[in-house]
Amino acid sequence: MKATHRVRLSAHDAHYGGGLVDGARVLGLFGDVGTELLVRLDGDEGLFRAYDSVEFLAPLHAGDFVEVEAEIVSTGKTSRKMKFEARKYISPRPDISDSAADLLAEPVVVCRASGTCVVPAGKKRRA
């Protein structure tokens, strides 16, 4: 089971000079899309327990459009293992004008992660 969210990062998301967005913002997006999967599967938001791995592969900036995907790769009685990927697919072009942007020919993978979520004991998966 997979879910995908698309968002545009704003100036409010920028944390560092040059409009650079911190990695914690991406992890928050992973939490959102992972929560959607838990609701779809279990009817409960559950809780994120731990990341097994996180790889930050490319920078994100205010104005970037990002696609975030989560996939449940295994399920236990109360745990769900997930993998995540974030891809930048539109980038602003302030060198041309304040409103210019490029649709990237190929999305750029900016982050990959995997981790485990838990749902309350006794919660049954939806049919």
N, C-alpha and C positions, 0 to 999 in steps of 0.2 A: 504494500500500500504506500502511495506517495502523495505528497501535497506540495504545492508551490505557491509562494507569495512573490509579488513584484512591488517594489517600493522605490521612490526617489529619495535620496538622501538630501537633507536640507542644510542650510547654513547652521541651523540649530544642532545638527549632528556633528559638525566639525568641532574637534577638540584641540587640534594642534595647528601651528602656523601653516599657511598655504591652503587652508581648508581641509586638511587631512582629518579623516574620521578614524577614531580609535577602534581597535579590534573588539572591544566590549560591545559596541553597537551591533556588530555582526553576530555575536553570540546571543544577544537579545533577540535578533531576528530568527535565529535558529530555535530559540525557545518558543517563539510565537508559532512557527510552522510545525514544530514538534507537538505543541499543545493541540493544534488542529487535528493532527493524526490521532492523538489519544482520545479526543472527543469523538471522532468518527468511529474508532475501534471499540472504545469502552464506555462512551457516554460520560466520561469523567476527565477533567483536565490533568489529573495525576500530578506528579512532581518530578522534576529533573534531578537525578541523583548524582551523576558524575560524567565528565567527559573522559574517554579513554585516550583520545588524541585530538589535537587541534593544530592545524597548519595554516599559518597566514602566508599567502603566496604572492599577493600583489596589493598595492595600496588602494584605498577608496577615498574619494574627495566629495565635498559638498557638491550637489548637482548630478552626481552619478546615479544612474538607474541600476538597480540590483535585483536579480532573481535569486530567491533562496528556496532550496528544495530539501525536503526531508523524506526519508524512506524508512519504514519499519523493516528491519532485516531479520529479526527473530522475536518470538514472544514466549514468555514463561507465564507462570501462574499470576504473578504480580509485576513482572518486569517486561519492558519492551526495549530492545536494542535498536538504535537508530543510527543512520549515517546522514550527514548533512553536506551540502555544497552551496556556496554562494558565487554567483557569476555577475560581473559587470557587463551590461550590454549597451548602454548609452553613456557617453562621457561629454561633459560640457567643453566648449571651445572658446574660452574667454579671450584667446589671442585673436579671434576673428571678431566677436562682438559679445555683449553681455548675455544674449539669448541664443547664441549658436551652440550646436551640439552635433556629435557624430553618433550614428547608429553603427556600432562596431561590426565589421564583417564576420567576426567570430567572437562570441562572448569570452571574456577573460575570467578564468577561475581565480577568485581572490581568497577563498578560504575553504578548507575541507575539515570535517570533524566527525567523530563518532562518540556515542555515549549511551547511557542507560537511563530510562525513565521508570518510575514505579507508579502503580495505581493502587488504590485501597484494596486490602485483602478481601476476598469474597466478591469483588466486582466482576461481573461476567461480561465477556465480549458480546457485542451486538451480533445478531444473526446476519 
